[in-house]
């Protein structure tokens, strides 16, 4: 088993309670959660911004917030979603909003889906709608480690993470949503919190992670696929925190409860 000691600040505010968590993770397997931007000590380098991790434009002085993606080594290997996978993702949206994968109800949230998957969004990254899916994860979510990855000249060593395989037939969407939370992400946004925001518990101005607002009116998380063309992704080790106690972290801070998800 992989082992690591969590920093105290993570244990204090990053975990959801057991009651809020998805089904227990198998303790015989290795699990990580993908650290938020502000939890990575070397993240910001004002003198040499090219050395920063993914998405350094999310930071100061741009205080508006940007999607908090966790870039994988396969980020440029676009996943062309087949009609079946497009249907799978739409059903995932339906479960998040309504608790059931009923596409007859999709018209109620179609605008939210189209907005999340717009060609200029980070998820498609100008690779076309709705098939150009980027192999990305989101800060605060969890991953299943299945091995050691190859080193990368810029980002260093990685873990190999299990994900959905876009080259195969989609699995059962309800099983994935309810029982396999490591195969999809609750979309997050990293924001700069001003002193006047007075958000309780913030130790520094970067500890403010919000949800994607697309399904806000339905009180639901916006679900994104953790997917590649092979069924695995490689994620920078320094972006991963090993889960040693079986408790799943809440992707948002301050913690947020949403319907179904």
C-alpha positions in Angstrom: 0.0 0.0 0.0 1.1 3.6 -0.6 1.4 5.6 2.5 1.7 9.3 3.4 0.9 11.6 6.2 -1.7 14.3 5.5 -0.8 17.8 6.5 -3.0 18.9 9.5 -4.8 21.6 7.5 -6.1 19.0 5.1 -7.4 16.8 7.9 -9.2 19.7 9.4 -11.3 21.1 6.6 -10.9 19.0 3.4 -12.7 15.9 4.4 -16.5 15.3 4.2 -18.1 13.4 7.1 -18.7 9.7 6.6 -22.4 10.5 6.3 -21.7 12.7 3.3 -19.4 10.3 1.6 -20.1 7.8 -1.2 -19.8 4.1 -0.5 -16.7 3.0 1.5 -13.6 2.6 -0.6 -11.9 -0.8 -0.7 -9.1 -0.5 1.9 -7.0 -3.0 0.0 -6.6 -0.6 -2.9 -4.7 2.7 -3.2 -6.6 6.0 -3.4 -5.7 9.6 -3.8 -7.4 12.9 -3.9 -6.2 15.6 -6.3 -4.9 18.5 -4.3 -6.4 22.0 -4.7 -4.2 24.7 -6.1 -3.6 26.3 -2.8 -2.5 23.0 -1.2 0.6 22.8 -3.4 3.5 24.6 -1.8 5.4 25.2 -5.0 2.4 26.2 -7.1 2.9 29.9 -7.5 6.2 31.2 -8.8 5.8 34.9 -9.8 9.4 35.2 -11.0 9.2 32.2 -13.3 5.5 31.6 -14.1 6.4 29.1 -16.8 7.3 26.7 -14.1 3.9 26.8 -12.5 1.6 23.9 -12.6 -1.5 23.9 -14.9 -3.6 27.0 -15.1 -1.4 29.6 -13.4 -3.7 32.3 -14.9 -6.3 31.3 -12.3 -4.2 33.2 -9.8 -3.4 36.7 -8.6 -4.1 39.3 -10.0 -6.8 37.5 -11.9 -9.2 37.1 -9.0 -12.3 36.0 -10.9 -11.5 32.3 -10.7 -10.9 29.7 -13.3 -11.9 26.0 -13.6 -9.6 24.1 -11.2 -8.4 21.4 -13.6 -5.7 18.8 -12.7 -3.8 18.4 -15.9 -2.8 14.9 -16.9 0.1 13.8 -19.0 -2.5 12.8 -21.7 -4.1 16.2 -21.7 -3.6 16.6 -25.4 -4.9 13.2 -26.3 -8.5 14.2 -27.1 -11.3 11.8 -26.4 -13.8 11.8 -29.2 -17.0 10.9 -27.4 -19.2 8.5 -29.4 -23.0 9.0 -29.4 -23.2 6.3 -26.7 -20.7 8.3 -24.5 -22.5 11.5 -25.2 -25.7 9.9 -24.0 -23.8 8.5 -20.9 -22.7 12.0 -20.0 -26.1 13.5 -20.4 -27.5 10.7 -18.2 -24.9 11.6 -15.6 -26.2 15.2 -15.7 -29.7 13.9 -15.2 -28.8 11.8 -12.2 -27.0 14.8 -10.6 -30.1 17.0 -11.1 -33.0 14.6 -10.6 -31.6 11.4 -9.1 -32.5 9.2 -12.1 -30.9 8.8 -15.6 -34.1 9.8 -17.5 -33.2 11.5 -20.7 -36.8 12.6 -21.1 -36.0 15.2 -18.4 -32.8 16.3 -20.1 -34.4 19.1 -21.9 -34.8 20.8 -18.5 -31.0 21.0 -18.1 -29.9 21.0 -21.7 -28.7 24.6 -21.5 -26.6 23.7 -18.4 -25.0 20.8 -20.3 -24.4 22.9 -23.4 -22.8 25.6 -21.3 -20.5 23.1 -19.5 -19.4 21.6 -22.8 -19.1 24.7 -24.9 -16.2 24.7 -27.3 -14.4 27.5 -25.4 -14.6 25.7 -22.1 -11.6 24.0 -20.6 -13.4 20.6 -20.9 -13.4 20.8 -24.7 -10.6 23.4 -25.0 -11.6 24.4 -28.5 -11.6 20.9 -29.8 -15.2 20.8 -30.8 -18.6 20.2 -29.2 -19.6 17.8 -27.9 -17.0 15.2 -28.8 -13.7 16.9 -28.0 -13.3 15.9 -24.4 -10.1 16.7 -22.6 -8.6 14.0 -20.3 -8.6 16.1 -17.1 -9.4 15.7 -13.4 -10.7 18.3 -11.0 -9.1 19.5 -7.8 -10.5 18.0 -4.6 -11.8 14.8 -6.3 -10.5 11.3 -5.8 -8.6 8.8 -7.9 -7.8 5.1 -7.9 -4.1 4.4 -8.2 -3.3 1.4 -10.3 0.5 1.9 -10.7 3.5 4.1 -11.0 3.7 6.3 -14.1 6.5 7.4 -16.3 8.4 10.6 -15.4 7.7 13.8 -17.3 10.4 16.3 -18.1 8.4 19.2 -16.8 6.1 17.8 -14.1 8.1 14.8 -12.8 6.9 11.4 -11.7 3.3 10.4 -11.8 0.7 7.9 -10.6 -1.4 5.9 -13.0 -5.0 6.5 -12.3 -8.0 4.4 -13.3 -10.6 6.2 -15.5 -13.4 5.6 -18.0 -12.3 4.2 -21.3 -13.7 6.2 -24.1 -12.7 3.6 -26.7 -15.0 1.0 -25.2 -18.7 0.7 -24.6 -19.9 2.9 -21.7 -20.5 1.1 -18.4 -23.8 1.3 -16.4 -24.2 5.0 -15.7 -26.0 4.5 -12.4 -23.3 2.2 -11.1 -20.6 4.8 -12.0 -22.5 7.7 -10.4 -23.5 6.0 -7.1 -20.8 3.4 -6.6 -17.6 4.5 -8.4 -17.1 8.2 -7.6 -13.4 7.9 -8.7 -14.6 7.7 -12.4 -16.2 11.2 -12.5 -15.5 14.6 -11.0 -17.5 17.2 -9.2 -16.4 20.3 -11.2 -14.6 22.9 -9.1 -13.6 26.5 -9.5 -10.6 28.0 -7.7 -11.3 31.6 -6.5 -9.4 34.4 -4.9 -11.2 35.4 -1.7 -11.0 39.1 -0.7 -10.6 40.0 2.9 -14.0 41.6 2.9 -15.5 38.3 1.8 -14.9 37.1 5.4 -15.3 33.4 4.6 -15.0 31.5 7.8 -12.0 29.2 8.2 -9.8 30.7 5.4 -6.2 30.6 6.4 -5.0 32.3 3.2 -6.8 34.1 0.3 -6.6 31.0 -2.0 -8.6 28.6 0.1 -11.9 29.2 -1.7 -13.1 26.5 -4.0 -16.6 26.8 -5.6 -18.7 24.5 -7.7 -19.5 25.0 -11.4 -22.7 27.0 -11.4 -24.3 25.2 -14.4 -26.7 23.0 -12.2 -27.0 25.5 -9.4 -30.7 26.0 -9.8 -31.1 22.2 -9.4 -29.0 22.1 -6.3 -26.7 19.7 -8.0 -23.0 19.2 -8.7 -21.9 19.5 -12.3 -20.5 16.0 -13.1 -17.5 15.7 -15.5 -16.0 12.5 -16.9 -12.7 11.2 -15.8 -11.9 9.6 -19.1 -9.2 8.8 -21.6 -8.7 6.7 -24.7 -7.1 3.9 -22.8 -8.8 3.6 -19.4 -5.9 5.2 -17.4 -4.4 8.6 -16.8 -1.1 9.8 -15.4 -1.3 12.5 -12.8 1.6 14.4 -11.3 2.5 12.9 -7.9 2.9 16.2 -6.3 -0.7 16.9 -7.2 -1.9 13.8 -5.4 -2.6 13.2 -1.7 -2.8 9.6 -0.5 -6.0 8.7 1.3 -5.0 6.6 4.3 -8.2 6.5 6.4 -10.9 5.7 3.9 -12.7 9.1 4.3 -13.5 10.8 1.0 -12.7 14.5 0.8 -15.2 17.1 -0.1 -14.1 18.8 -3.3 -15.2 22.2 -2.2 -14.1 24.5 0.5 -15.9 25.8 2.4 -17.6 22.3 2.3 -20.7 22.0 0.2 -23.6 19.6 0.2 -25.5 19.2 -3.0 -28.5 17.0 -4.1 -27.7 13.3 -5.1 -24.0 13.9 -5.9 
